[in-house]
Amino acid sequence: MCSFRLVQLSLHQAEWSLTKIKVMKCLLEQGGYLIGWIIGTAFFYLRYLLAAGATFLFFYHFYPQRFRPKKIQKCLPRTKRMLEEMKYSFFTSLVFVAVVVGIYFLRLSGLTLLYPEIKEYGWGYFLFTLVFLIFVHDTYFYWMHRLMHHPRLFWIHKEHHRSRNPTPWTAFDFHPLEAVLEIAFVPVLVFVIPLHPAALFFLSFWLLLWNIVGHLGYELFPSRLTRHSLLKWLNTSTHHNLHHQQVQYNFGLYFNIWDSLMGTNNPRYLEIYHELTTKKPDGNQAVSSV
């Protein structure tokens, strides 16, 4: 039943992605690449503002007391830092949409394996590519992320780590060069595997969702998750929040597979996760700004 529901959600997201593709295609064809890039950036950034903003308001302004026991770091981030995150997220939007426009140009030139109709390969193959992209991105991200933590390259990643206490606004807070590295795997994939554009749009929604979850600052998953035979491989808000506190651990994005294989999990991750997910409200915790 759960699997059927997931398929239904994927199909619904695919239909929405198809609509978005038609809009983007119309912008590029009618307005040209520059207008398409500008308007596309505006839509992409607005999506980030709405998703991150709604999540931030819900947890940090409307119901902070209700979720206080789930707060990973008891202090609150400063407004100035969050405004800086919004600024760099706009730069990220410019970079991501520029890559989309570039891929569209390459497709018109017949240089990619993108295909226009889902029926060309069938829905089964399309759903496979959704899962494939998530796992490929997770693998790419882990190794790219670890590389950026090399002392000679950390300057690229430093902007993101200025947020030691992340919030949903941190989701796309990247230096422009890091933004290029974050999306660099996509232009490669369109040359080596047949992909429908809707699959790439689906990945962009999945990325936004998971980045918000990872930077939420609250742990919402149940305590039993890390003991489940399959769900234990999912990453959590706690997992990534610990990375922002101790940069030598927890490099994964969606899953805890590579961190487990490479021995880069924070040694106290499971202990801290258990404390957060079994804590009872006491109503007496103080919250301060850092």
Summary of the structure (lengths in Angstrom):
residues: 290
radius of gyration: 19.6
end to end distance: 44.7
largest distance: 62.8
contacts: 868
relative contact order: 0.15
helix: 70%
strand: 3%
